[in-house]
Amino acid sequence: MDRQVNFTRTVMFSFVNPWIRYFLFFFSFLFWVFSLLIVAIGVYAKVQKATDTVRDTFLIDPAVILIVVGVVMFFITFCGCIGALRDNILLLKIFSFSLTLVFLTQMAIAILGFFYSNQTREALGKFVKKAIVHYRDDLDLQNLMDYIQKEFKCCGWNNYTDWSWNLHFNCTPSNPSTERCSVPFSCCTPLPEETVINTMCGFGVQTQNYVDATKSIYPVGCADRAVIWIESHLMLVGALTLGLALPQIAGIVLSQILISEIRIEVQSVL
């Protein structure tokens, strides 16, 4: 008799807050759709890539990075969606644990990057060096390097002579390439009256000294430019960091609240 009374009460009243449940569901669903979009873009970029024979660029391939990030997001948000919709404690635990793990990993990387800035710079330098070496071999890396150099108004990692790392731009006398001692057009300073991009503007620049090179290209390396940009955009960097952290914290907190409410609900029925 008491069990029937308790069952009747649970039908009329639920300890699970529907606002929390459905907010977590739509929150997870939104990022689940976003993860599918990221995976689709990554797969499309990988399939459409003209050359795919350079295995050395696999780990720094933007298309591969998009696919990996999208798959991880898909798994986490799928657990959040189904867990919230079906009141599944196991899926909600997986969702909460995965988000916590991702959040702590990001914090660890940020802290280590701050306290070990020289080692971080070296690690990023290796990434950029690979991108420069395979600039002509991987279209995605080429577009990424061009975008970075245009936006940050820089050339190379340390300076414009870093482009000698590339086989085509190498400045040794024995290099038969027509682009010997050159730099990509993305290093060039645009002219006010220029309407068509001059892709040959960087030819022979590596043979010039710093002062002469300044007249036609951005001679400063992207490492120094990145530091200057961060220092001059601290508010933006802080806002982006907060915008990245808040959804993760909200997901962790909401999932834990929902798990607690589901447990109370189950105990009230028994």
C-alpha positions as CSV (number, residue, x, y, z in Angstrom):
1,M,0.0,0.0,0.0
2,D,2.8,2.4,0.9
3,R,4.6,1.6,-2.3
4,Q,1.5,2.4,-4.3
5,V,1.2,5.7,-2.5
6,N,4.8,6.5,-3.2
7,F,4.4,5.6,-6.8
8,T,1.3,7.8,-7.1
9,R,3.3,10.7,-5.6
10,T,6.1,10.3,-8.1
11,V,3.6,10.4,-10.9
12,M,2.3,13.7,-9.7
13,F,5.6,15.1,-8.5
14,S,9.1,14.7,-9.9
15,F,12.4,15.7,-8.2
16,V,14.0,16.2,-11.6
17,N,13.8,19.8,-12.7
18,P,12.6,19.9,-16.3
19,W,14.3,23.2,-16.9
20,I,17.7,21.7,-16.1
21,R,17.0,18.6,-18.0
22,Y,15.9,20.3,-21.2
23,F,18.4,23.1,-21.0
24,L,21.2,20.5,-20.8
25,F,19.6,18.6,-23.6
26,F,19.4,21.6,-26.0
27,F,22.8,22.7,-24.8
28,S,24.3,19.4,-25.7
29,F,22.3,19.1,-28.9
30,L,23.5,22.4,-30.2
31,F,27.2,21.4,-29.8
32,W,26.3,17.9,-31.1
33,V,25.1,19.5,-34.4
34,F,28.2,21.8,-34.4
35,S,30.5,18.7,-34.0
36,L,28.8,17.1,-37.0
37,L,29.5,20.2,-39.0
38,I,33.2,20.2,-38.0
39,V,33.6,16.6,-38.9
40,A,31.8,17.2,-42.3
41,I,34.2,20.1,-43.1
42,G,37.2,18.1,-42.0
43,V,36.2,15.1,-44.1
44,Y,35.4,17.3,-47.1
45,A,38.7,19.0,-46.9
46,K,40.6,15.7,-46.6
47,V,38.8,14.2,-49.6
48,Q,39.1,17.3,-51.8
49,K,42.8,17.8,-51.0
50,A,44.8,17.6,-54.2
51,T,47.9,15.9,-52.6
52,D,47.7,13.4,-49.8
53,T,51.1,11.7,-50.0
54,V,52.9,13.6,-47.2
55,R,52.6,11.4,-44.1
56,D,54.9,13.8,-42.1
57,T,52.1,16.4,-42.0
58,F,49.4,14.0,-40.7
59,L,49.4,15.3,-37.1
60,I,49.5,19.0,-38.2
61,D,47.0,18.6,-41.0
62,P,44.1,21.1,-40.4
63,A,41.6,18.6,-41.9
64,V,42.7,15.8,-39.6
65,I,42.6,18.2,-36.6
66,L,39.1,19.2,-37.5
67,I,38.0,15.5,-37.8
68,V,39.6,14.5,-34.4
69,V,38.1,17.5,-32.6
70,G,34.7,16.9,-34.2
71,V,34.6,13.2,-33.3
72,V,35.6,14.0,-29.6
73,M,32.9,16.6,-29.4
74,F,30.4,14.3,-31.0
75,F,31.0,11.6,-28.5
76,I,30.8,13.9,-25.5
77,T,27.7,15.8,-26.6
78,F,25.9,12.6,-27.7
79,C,26.3,11.3,-24.1
80,G,24.9,14.6,-22.8
81,C,21.9,14.6,-25.2
82,I,20.8,11.1,-24.6
83,G,21.7,11.2,-20.9
84,A,19.6,14.3,-20.3
85,L,16.7,13.1,-22.4
86,R,16.5,9.6,-21.0
87,D,17.6,10.4,-17.4
88,N,20.5,8.0,-17.9
89,I,23.0,8.4,-15.0
90,L,25.8,6.4,-16.8
91,L,25.7,8.6,-19.9
92,L,25.5,11.8,-17.8
93,K,28.5,10.6,-15.8
94,I,30.5,9.9,-19.0
95,F,29.4,13.4,-20.2
96,S,30.5,15.1,-17.0
97,F,33.8,13.2,-16.7
98,S,34.7,13.8,-20.3
99,L,34.0,17.5,-20.0
100,T,36.0,17.7,-16.8
101,L,38.9,15.9,-18.4
102,V,38.9,18.3,-21.4
103,F,38.6,21.3,-19.2
104,L,41.5,20.2,-16.9
105,T,43.6,19.4,-19.9
106,Q,43.1,22.8,-21.4
107,M,43.9,24.4,-18.0
108,A,47.1,22.3,-17.7
109,I,48.2,23.3,-21.2
110,A,47.5,27.0,-20.5
111,I,49.4,26.9,-17.2
112,L,52.4,25.0,-18.6
113,G,52.4,27.3,-21.6
114,F,52.6,30.3,-19.3
115,F,55.3,29.0,-16.9
116,Y,57.3,27.3,-19.6
117,S,57.1,29.9,-22.3
118,N,60.4,29.1,-23.9
119,Q,59.5,25.4,-24.3
120,T,56.1,26.3,-25.6
121,R,57.7,28.6,-28.2
122,E,60.0,25.8,-29.3
123,A,57.1,23.4,-29.6
124,L,55.1,25.8,-31.7
125,G,58.3,26.5,-33.7
126,K,58.5,22.9,-34.6
127,F,54.9,22.9,-35.8
128,V,55.5,26.0,-37.9
129,K,58.7,24.6,-39.3
130,K,56.8,21.5,-40.5
131,A,54.2,23.8,-42.1
132,I,56.9,25.8,-43.8
133,V,58.8,22.7,-45.0
134,H,55.6,21.2,-46.6
135,Y,54.2,24.5,-47.7
136,R,54.0,23.5,-51.3
137,D,53.0,19.9,-50.5
138,D,49.8,20.4,-48.5
139,L,47.2,22.9,-49.7
140,D,45.6,23.2,-46.2
141,L,49.0,24.1,-44.6
142,Q,49.7,26.5,-47.4
143,N,46.4,28.4,-46.8
144,L,46.9,28.3,-43.0
145,M,50.4,29.8,-43.3
146,D,49.2,32.4,-45.7
147,Y,46.3,33.4,-43.5
148,I,48.6,33.6,-40.4
149,Q,51.2,35.7,-42.2
150,K,48.6,38.1,-43.6
151,E,46.7,38.6,-40.4
152,F,49.7,39.0,-38.1
153,K,51.7,40.8,-40.7
154,C,54.7,38.6,-40.3
155,C,57.0,36.3,-42.3
156,G,58.4,32.9,-41.1
157,W,58.7,31.9,-37.4
158,N,61.7,33.9,-36.3
159,N,62.2,36.0,-39.4
160,Y,61.8,35.9,-43.2
161,T,64.9,33.7,-43.7
162,D,63.1,30.8,-42.1
163,W,61.6,30.1,-45.6
164,S,64.9,28.5,-46.5
165,W,63.6,25.5,-44.7
166,N,61.4,24.9,-47.7
167,L,62.8,23.1,-50.6
168,H,61.4,25.5,-53.1
169,F,62.5,28.7,-51.3
170,N,65.9,27.4,-50.0
171,C,68.6,29.9,-50.6
172,T,71.5,27.7,-51.2
173,P,73.3,28.3,-54.5
174,S,72.8,24.7,-55.6
175,N,69.0,25.0,-55.4
176,P,67.6,24.8,-59.0
177,S,64.1,26.1,-58.0
178,T,62.9,29.3,-59.7
179,E,61.7,30.4,-56.3
180,R,65.1,30.2,-54.7
181,C,65.7,32.8,-52.0
182,S,62.1,33.9,-52.2
183,V,59.2,34.1,-49.7
184,P,55.5,33.5,-50.2
185,F,53.3,36.5,-51.4
186,S,51.6,36.5,-48.0
187,C,54.8,38.0,-46.5
188,C,54.5,41.0,-48.8
189,T,53.2,44.4,-47.7
190,P,50.3,45.3,-49.9
191,L,50.4,48.5,-51.9
192,P,47.6,51.0,-51.5
193,E,46.8,51.1,-55.2
194,E,47.3,47.4,-55.8
195,T,44.1,45.7,-57.0
196,V,45.6,42.4,-58.2
197,I,47.8,40.4,-55.8
198,N,51.4,40.3,-57.1
199,T,52.4,36.7,-56.3
200,M,56.0,37.4,-57.3
201,C,56.5,40.2,-54.8
202,G,58.7,38.1,-52.5
203,F,61.2,36.9,-55.2
204,G,64.9,37.1,-54.1
205,V,64.0,38.8,-50.7
206,Q,66.1,36.4,-48.6
207,T,69.2,37.8,-50.3
208,Q,68.4,41.3,-49.0
209,N,69.3,42.6,-45.6
210,Y,66.7,43.5,-43.0
211,V,66.4,47.2,-43.9
212,D,66.0,46.5,-47.6
213,A,63.5,43.6,-47.0
214,T,61.3,45.9,-44.9
215,K,60.5,47.9,-48.1
216,S,58.6,45.0,-49.7
217,I,57.7,42.4,-47.0
218,Y,57.0,42.0,-43.3
219,P,60.4,41.0,-42.0
220,V,59.4,40.2,-38.4
221,G,58.7,36.6,-37.5
222,C,55.3,35.4,-36.5
223,A,56.5,34.3,-33.0
224,D,57.2,37.9,-32.0
225,R,54.1,39.2,-33.7
226,A,51.9,36.7,-31.9
227,V,53.3,37.9,-28.5
228,I,52.7,41.5,-29.5
229,W,49.2,40.7,-30.6
230,I,48.3,38.9,-27.4
231,E,49.7,41.7,-25.2
232,S,47.7,44.3,-27.2
233,H,44.5,42.2,-27.1
234,L,44.4,41.0,-23.5
235,M,40.7,41.7,-23.2
236,L,39.8,39.8,-26.3
237,V,42.0,36.8,-25.3
238,G,40.4,36.9,-21.8
239,A,36.9,37.0,-23.3
240,L,37.7,34.1,-25.7
241,T,39.1,32.0,-22.8
242,L,36.1,32.8,-20.7
243,G,33.8,32.0,-23.6
244,L,35.5,28.6,-24.0
245,A,35.5,27.8,-20.3
246,L,32.0,28.8,-19.4
247,P,30.0,26.3,-21.6
248,Q,32.2,23.5,-20.2
249,I,31.8,24.5,-16.6
250,A,28.0,24.9,-17.2
251,G,27.8,21.4,-18.7
252,I,29.7,19.9,-15.8
253,V,27.6,21.6,-13.1
254,L,24.2,21.0,-14.8
255,S,25.0,17.3,-15.4
256,Q,26.0,16.8,-11.8
257,I,22.8,18.5,-10.6
258,L,20.7,16.3,-12.9
259,I,22.5,13.2,-11.7
260,S,21.8,14.1,-8.1
261,E,18.1,14.8,-8.9
262,I,17.7,11.5,-10.8
263,R,19.2,9.6,-7.8
264,I,16.7,11.3,-5.4
265,E,13.9,10.4,-7.8
266,V,14.9,6.8,-8.0
267,Q,15.2,6.5,-4.2
268,S,11.8,8.1,-3.7
269,V,10.2,5.4,-5.9
270,L,11.9,2.5,-4.1
